[in-house]
Amino acid sequence: MDNSDNSSYKKNLKKLNERYANDPEFRESKQKIYRERYQNDPEYRQKTLESARNRYHNDPEYRKATLERSRKRNSKNKGDDSKE
């Protein structure tokens, strides 16, 4: 019984991921829900921050990608400052 539950969960998750990737209105509605929940629920916000912090410290690939995005953003911002 446990395997069938897991199988249907994976199938449903796959459908949701495909819909999220291909349906802009669905994606925006989900983003709005999570954005409002993040703003209005301190426990959810704390849990989200802890999860991101743990992933950063425990996943070297994620940390590498995060640092690379930061470097690009910082170099872009420095370039913008020099134009003023």
Rosetta silent file (secondary structure, phi, psi, omega in degrees, C-alpha in Angstrom):
SEQUENCE: MDNSDNSSYKKNLKKLNERYANDPEFRESKQKIYRERYQNDPEYRQKTLESARNRYHNDPEYRKATLERSRKRNSKNKGDDSKE
SCORE:     score description
SCORE:     0.000 S_00000001
   1 L     0.000  -36.832 -179.683    0.000    0.000    0.000 S_00000001
   2 H   -63.393  -38.786  179.908    2.848    2.347    0.767 S_00000001
   3 H   -64.360  -40.047  179.713    4.319    1.916   -2.727 S_00000001
   4 H   -67.007  -37.324  176.744    1.050    2.856   -4.435 S_00000001
   5 H   -63.403  -43.265  179.741    0.773    5.982   -2.291 S_00000001
   6 H   -65.251  -39.979  179.622    4.324    6.923   -3.194 S_00000001
   7 H   -64.141  -45.564 -179.882    3.680    6.229   -6.874 S_00000001
   8 H   -68.352  -33.725  176.610    0.571    8.407   -7.007 S_00000001
   9 H   -62.368  -47.041 -179.571    2.415   11.144   -5.085 S_00000001
  10 H   -63.682  -39.693  179.591    5.256   11.106   -7.632 S_00000001
  11 H   -64.680  -44.078  179.094    2.790   11.121  -10.535 S_00000001
  12 H   -65.317  -41.482  179.098    0.881   14.066   -9.052 S_00000001
  13 H   -62.533  -40.690  178.731    4.126   15.931   -8.331 S_00000001
  14 H   -62.537  -43.325  178.661    5.256   15.411  -11.924 S_00000001
  15 H   -62.381  -43.464  179.381    1.953   16.822  -13.247 S_00000001
  16 H   -64.044  -41.304  178.777    2.218   19.843  -10.952 S_00000001
  17 H   -62.997  -41.789  177.700    5.811   20.497  -12.001 S_00000001
  18 H   -64.683  -42.115  179.507    4.869   20.335  -15.670 S_00000001
  19 H   -66.110  -40.781  178.673    1.928   22.648  -15.127 S_00000001
  20 H   -61.843  -39.272 -178.486    4.083   25.061  -13.118 S_00000001
  21 H   -72.397  -31.342 -170.273    6.651   25.096  -15.931 S_00000001
  22 H  -109.480   -8.091 -175.497    4.141   25.534  -18.763 S_00000001
  23 L  -120.327   98.042 -176.171    1.250   27.576  -17.351 S_00000001
  24 H   -59.028  -36.544 -179.951    2.185   31.187  -16.514 S_00000001
  25 H   -67.621  -41.327  177.316   -1.153   31.947  -14.828 S_00000001
  26 H   -62.723  -44.640 -179.686   -0.861   28.889  -12.575 S_00000001
  27 H   -60.829  -45.292 -179.850    2.748   29.811  -11.749 S_00000001
  28 H   -64.763  -38.682  179.672    1.799   33.394  -10.875 S_00000001
  29 H   -65.136  -40.010  178.342   -1.081   32.246   -8.662 S_00000001
  30 H   -68.141  -41.306  178.706    1.224   29.900   -6.738 S_00000001
  31 H   -61.993  -39.338  178.891    3.903   32.574   -6.386 S_00000001
  32 H   -63.576  -43.253  178.810    1.305   34.993   -5.040 S_00000001
  33 H   -59.835  -49.053 -177.930    0.129   32.433   -2.456 S_00000001
  34 H   -67.741  -36.783  178.870    3.670   31.740   -1.250 S_00000001
  35 H   -62.993  -45.745  179.194    4.613   35.432   -1.257 S_00000001
  36 H   -65.788  -40.551  179.198    1.608   36.321    0.911 S_00000001
  37 H   -64.495  -41.723  179.365    2.230   33.393    3.232 S_00000001
  38 H   -62.090  -40.386 -178.601    5.904   34.374    3.591 S_00000001
  39 H   -72.046  -34.632 -170.077    4.937   37.961    4.432 S_00000001
  40 H  -102.813  -10.094 -175.894    2.148   37.110    6.873 S_00000001
  41 L  -120.900   99.597 -176.801    3.322   33.948    8.651 S_00000001
  42 H   -61.380  -33.885  179.008    6.446   34.412   10.800 S_00000001
  43 H   -66.805  -42.333  177.849    6.758   30.681   11.516 S_00000001
  44 H   -64.204  -42.003  179.280    6.692   29.843    7.805 S_00000001
  45 H   -61.400  -44.522  179.693    9.221   32.610    7.100 S_00000001
  46 H   -63.678  -43.570  179.408   11.562   31.287    9.807 S_00000001
  47 H   -62.233  -41.920  179.630   11.226   27.716    8.529 S_00000001
  48 H   -64.097  -44.265  179.404   11.955   28.870    4.963 S_00000001
  49 H   -64.033  -41.614  178.664   15.038   30.817    6.038 S_00000001
  50 H   -64.436  -40.209  179.028   16.369   27.880    8.056 S_00000001
  51 H   -62.752  -45.282  179.316   15.816   25.537    5.123 S_00000001
  52 H   -64.498  -41.682  179.524   17.692   27.840    2.753 S_00000001
  53 H   -62.787  -44.535  179.092   20.502   28.286    5.276 S_00000001
  54 H   -63.722  -41.937  179.862   20.815   24.522    5.763 S_00000001
  55 H   -63.815  -41.405  179.360   20.844   23.896    2.030 S_00000001
  56 H   -59.666  -43.297 -176.636   23.535   26.534    1.534 S_00000001
  57 H   -78.199  -26.746 -173.455   25.765   24.943    4.174 S_00000001
  58 H  -103.020  -10.439 -176.537   25.115   21.310    3.223 S_00000001
  59 L  -121.062  100.701 -175.962   24.998   21.390   -0.591 S_00000001
  60 H   -60.501  -35.585  179.062   28.294   22.430   -2.212 S_00000001
  61 H   -65.935  -41.594  178.719   26.765   22.742   -5.712 S_00000001
  62 H   -65.112  -42.757  179.132   24.023   25.041   -4.428 S_00000001
  63 H   -61.704  -43.777  179.643   26.577   27.124   -2.514 S_00000001
  64 H   -60.982  -45.365  179.788   28.771   27.405   -5.625 S_00000001
  65 H   -65.050  -39.052  179.292   25.807   28.516   -7.764 S_00000001
  66 H   -64.667  -44.045  178.996   24.703   31.012   -5.111 S_00000001
  67 H   -64.657  -38.728  178.844   28.165   32.555   -4.879 S_00000001
  68 H   -64.657  -43.027  176.932   28.397   32.780   -8.671 S_00000001
  69 H   -61.465  -39.792  179.573   25.031   34.603   -8.865 S_00000001
  70 H   -64.099  -43.421  179.107   26.229   36.950   -6.143 S_00000001
  71 H   -61.690  -43.713  179.351   29.469   37.713   -8.002 S_00000001
  72 H   -62.588  -44.060 -179.431   27.553   38.471  -11.211 S_00000001
  73 H   -63.421  -43.746 -179.195   25.110   40.700   -9.360 S_00000001
  74 H   -66.431  -41.257  179.110   27.907   42.569   -7.573 S_00000001
  75 H   -67.506  -35.856  177.053   29.941   43.102  -10.734 S_00000001
  76 H   -65.146  -43.227  179.533   26.818   44.328  -12.529 S_00000001
  77 H   -65.571  -37.114  177.613   26.063   46.744   -9.664 S_00000001
  78 H   -65.222  -38.146  177.243   29.634   48.051   -9.698 S_00000001
  79 H   -64.556  -38.310  178.871   29.320   48.669  -13.420 S_00000001
  80 H   -67.571  -36.838 -179.711   26.091   50.587  -12.895 S_00000001
  81 H   -66.757  -34.877 -176.173   27.696   52.772  -10.201 S_00000001
  82 H   -71.828  -17.928  179.469   30.573   53.772  -12.460 S_00000001
  83 L   -76.902  -20.276 -175.563   28.147   55.210  -15.051 S_00000001
  84 L   -76.892    0.000    0.000   26.826   57.844  -12.639 S_00000001
